[in-house]
Amino acid sequence: MTKPSYKELIFIWAKIGAMSFGGPAAQILLMFNEIVERRKWLEERAFNSALSFCMLLPGPEAMQLATYLGWRTHGVVGGVVAGLLFVLPGALIVGILSIIYIYYGTHSHMNSAFLGIQSAVVIIIIDAIVKLAKRSVNSVSKTAIATVTFVLLYCYQAPFAVVIIGVGLTAYIFSKEKLQSKPTITQQIGHKFIWRTGGIWLCIWLLPLVAVSILFFDSIFVELAWLFSKIAVLSFGGAYAVLAYMSQTVVVDNQWLTPEIMMDGLGLAETTPGPLILVTEFVGIVSAALSNEEISITRGLLGGGVTLWATFAPCFLWIFLGAPYVDWITQQPKLEYTLSMVSAAITGVILNLFFWFSTHIFFSETLVSSILSSTTTLPKLQSVQFVPIIISLVALSVRKKLGVLGTILLCAIIPLIFGL
């Protein structure tokens, strides 16, 4: 294992941040190739342990892995540099695209392109469900967890946070595995480290949001700050799980955006480098910019900044607090079992997201069913829209050959070519 210079550190993480297209799997592979195989900055075993640790945490695992890898070579400074450089290129691009969207998103040609993007995103979500289900829903109990989660969310609009916390606590309490009895690393390092590190990064995360709450009392900025702080704590399962929770709050509860705009934001985030969870920046910019009668880009940029801070600042807290304990944490069977059950529940969460989006994309009208006291949203079959269905079928046929970015670009072009 070799230690890079700060110049090398900055160059490589800037390169990874600019090239990190294709979602978490592609981003993690890119990091492995650059950090482990090509430059030997870390051993494969340590990389895999770090990845397992990051998957236990809420938030974007790829960004947290980048932060950890930077920490392994240059401590806290290296972690901050790696984490920021992994996020900033994508954040800059998403910010620019969001502003363009605000002004030109309703143009006829843009509408056509986004119709194709929305249709492609539905297929991308199906891919995410299939991949997660193969890995996470591999027993009767996990299938039951996924099914119950889907029913509670889609049919009864149960709060996302309550469902996920309930599954996690239940799995942890009733797990038969016992914690290992060997001395913990906490005892070896000392509790002062925990309190000092946790206190510093908790203040870095929350004090700016408290300042926003004081300066912009009773405004959308305050709501954005605490909504995305809550999401940062509860966002197990990746960006699609976050999107399900965020959609319920932003679209259904607060009505800041429409389902179609949410789909457009996800499509834009899919085409840019960096974590897919950057869709939160799009939501912050567009929601804030359109929150008054007049469009305000200044308000939009502030909203985007608030959501970025609330989403990513906690990642540094989780990593710097837990990094010295990675080997111990990843060997705890109760935590591993709990995570497996939460992952099964996340499959139900993303399935809920698929049904919710596809209902609004493939049908122009919906109705609410009250079977067994539920409030299930169902499509009106006579309002079916064939154009997005056809484009989705095209996406389904080419997604493996073209990848995420290629599929989205092709589906954006199809409606423009045929004047749809």
Beta strands, then each sheet from edge to edge (+ up, - down):
strand 1: 366-369
strand 2: 376-379
sheet 1: 1+ 2-
end
